Amino acid sequence: MRILLVEDDPTVRSFVLKGLKEAGHNVDQADNGKDGLYLAIGEKYDIIILDRMLPGGIDGLNILETLRGQKNNTPVLLLSALSDVDDRVDGLRAGGDDYVTKPFAFSELLARVEALGRRGHNESAPETSLTVGDLTLDLLSREVRRDGQKIDLQPREFRLLEFLVRHAGQVVTRTMLLEKVWDYHFDPQTNVIDVHVSRLRQKVDKPFETAIIHTVRNAGYILRPTQD
């Protein structure tokens, strides 16, 4: 499974990370709430392991409530040193699927993670298409249609549009696009994004009555789907 681990304690994080990788799972990690929220929203995971108390002004419950508010139902297992019944109830009511108190045995944590993974796989069918407004992306054939009309895109253009669609209604920053579409973890100081967005607009917006890709000044881009 692909797992996100958000834990600020380096000892606990290293311990859990090592065990999960040895069990054959792919793991991304964050040591603070801000980075944890960024990954949780921007990526797709089978399970999120989330420490309740995190630095950076965003704690585990904030992340959990944000995910559930966006209809993101990824199973979340909360880790916490807070072991009172009221604390556990608060975590579950906020949208947590399981709650493990510290200290814990890794074997129990792994069993709970894998149980949540089985439940998640049983509840969700594989994602094969994305639709927002009159725009549809077929993730298997890589075919794009708007208002029933086929649009031919290059592979990078498809990745760019897919990312915008997955974040429809949200401002997508230059940094997010560089990391998730171009796999850059630095700014190459080029206009590569502007060029590709311009090409995408020529194909997705120009032939149609209403534009759906918009520039947000000094912020990035946003895809606003047409209303039926």
N, C-alpha and C positions, 0 to 999 in steps of 0.2 A: 504493500500500500504506500501511497504518498502521504506523508505525515508532516504537519507543521508543529514544532515544539517551541513554545514561548515561555521561557523560564529565565529569571535574572540571576539566580544562584549558579555560579560557574561549576561548582562541584556537582550539584544535582543535574544540571544541564548536560555535563559531560558524561555522567553516569547513565542517564536515560538515553542520550544520543548513541552511546557505544552499544548499549543493549539492543536498541531498536535496529541499528544497522546490522548487528550480528544475527538478528532474527530475519534479515532479508528485506527490511523496509527502506524506502528512500525518505530521507528526512531533511527538511529545511528548518532553520533555527533562527530565533531572535531573542535578544536579552533585555528588551524593553517594550513597553506598550505601543509606542509609536511605530516601530518597525514591525511589531507583531500584527498590528491592525493593517498596515500597508500590505503585508504578505497575505493575510487572511482574506482581504477584499480583492486583491489583484490576481491571486492564483487559485487553482482548484485543488483541493485536498480531499482525501478519503476520511481523515481524522485530524482534529486539532487538539493538541494537549496544551492546556492553558493554565499558567500559574495565576492565582487570583490576585496576588499583590505584586505589582510591577512598578518600576520607576518610569519617569518620563511624562507624568501627568495623566496617563491613560492606564487604568488597571484592567485586570482580567474581565471583570463584570462589564466595564465599558465596552470592551471589544466584543464580548458575547452579545450584549444588547444591540450593538450596532449591526452585527451580522444578522441577528434575528429580525431587526427592523428592516433589513434589505431583503428579507425572505430567503436568506442563505441558511439552509438546513443542514450544513455539514455537521456531523456528530462532533460534539465538544466534550472532552474529559477535563474537568477542573482539578488542578493540584493546589493544595493549600495547607498551611500550618494551622489554619483556623478550623478546629475540629468540633466546635459546639453544634448542636442540632440546628439552631437557628441559622448559623453560617452555612451549613450544608443545604438547608431548605432555601435560603436566599439564592444560592448558586444554581440550584435546580429550577427554581421559579424564574430565574433570569433567562433560562433557555438551555442550561447545561444538561447533558445526557447522562453524565456520571460524575462522581465526586470522590477523589482519593485524598486522604489526609497524610501529611508528612509526620514522621518518617514512614516509608512504605517499602514493601518487598517488590523488587522489579518483576518477579514472576507473576505477582498478582496484577501489577500495572499492565504487563504485556497481555495477560489473559483478558483484562477488561477492554483494552484497546482493540484486540482482535475480535472480541464479541461485538463491539460497536461497529467494527468494519463489516462484519457479516450482516448485521442488521441494516447498515446503510446500503450495501450492495443489493440486498433483497428488496429494498424499498424503492430503489431508483433504477430506471432503465437507462441504457447507454444513450448519451446525447449525440444525436446525428444531425440536428439542424438548429439554427437560430433564426428567430423571426422578431422583428420590431417594426411596427407599422406596416408599410407595404414592401418592406425589404426582407428577403429571405436568403440565408446562407446555408447551403448543403455542405456539411462538414466532411462527408465521405467523398462526394464527387468534386468538391471545391467549386461548385457552381453557385453563382449569385444571380438573383432575379429581383427586379424592382417593378412593382405593379404588373407582374407577369412577364416582363421583358428581360431576356437574358443579358447579363453584363459580363464581358470578358475581362478578367483581371490577371495580372502577373502574380506569381507566388507571394512576393513581398507586399503587394497591394492587398491581396486577400488577407494576409496576417494583420495588416494595419486595420482593415475594415472589421475583421473579426474582433480585434481588441476594442475598437470603438463601439461595436454592437454589444459586446459583453459588459460595457460600462455606459450603455445608453442612458442619457439624462445626467451623467456625471462629467465634470471637467477632467480631462485626461491631460496630464502635464507632459512637457518635453522629456523630462527625466524618465517618466513611466514608459513612454514610447521607445526611448533609446534602449532601456533595459529589457523590455518585454518583446519588442518587435525586432530590434536590431541586435539584441544580446550585447550591447555596449554597457559597461559599468563605469563609463566616464563620458564626458561631453567632447566629441571630436571637433567641436567648433566649426561645423559645416552646416549647410542648409539642407541636408539630406531629408529631414522630416518635412520641411516646407515644400520641397520638390515633389515628394511622394503624395502628400496631402493634396497638392494642386492637381496632380494627375488623377488621383482618386475622385476628386470633385468633378473633373471633366467627364468621368464615366458614370458616376453615381448621381450627381446633381444636375449637371448642365442639360441633359436631354429631357429632364422632367420639370414639371411646373413649380415644385417646391423643393428648396434645398434642405438637406437634413444634416450636413456637416458644417459646423459653424466655428469660427475663431473666437476665443475668449481672450481679449486683449491682456497681455502680460501674464497669462495663465496657461493657455494651451488650446485644446479643442474640445468640442462637445458634439455628440450625435443626438439630435432631437428628432425622433421619428414622427412622421405625419400622423395625424389623428384620423381614425376611420369616421 
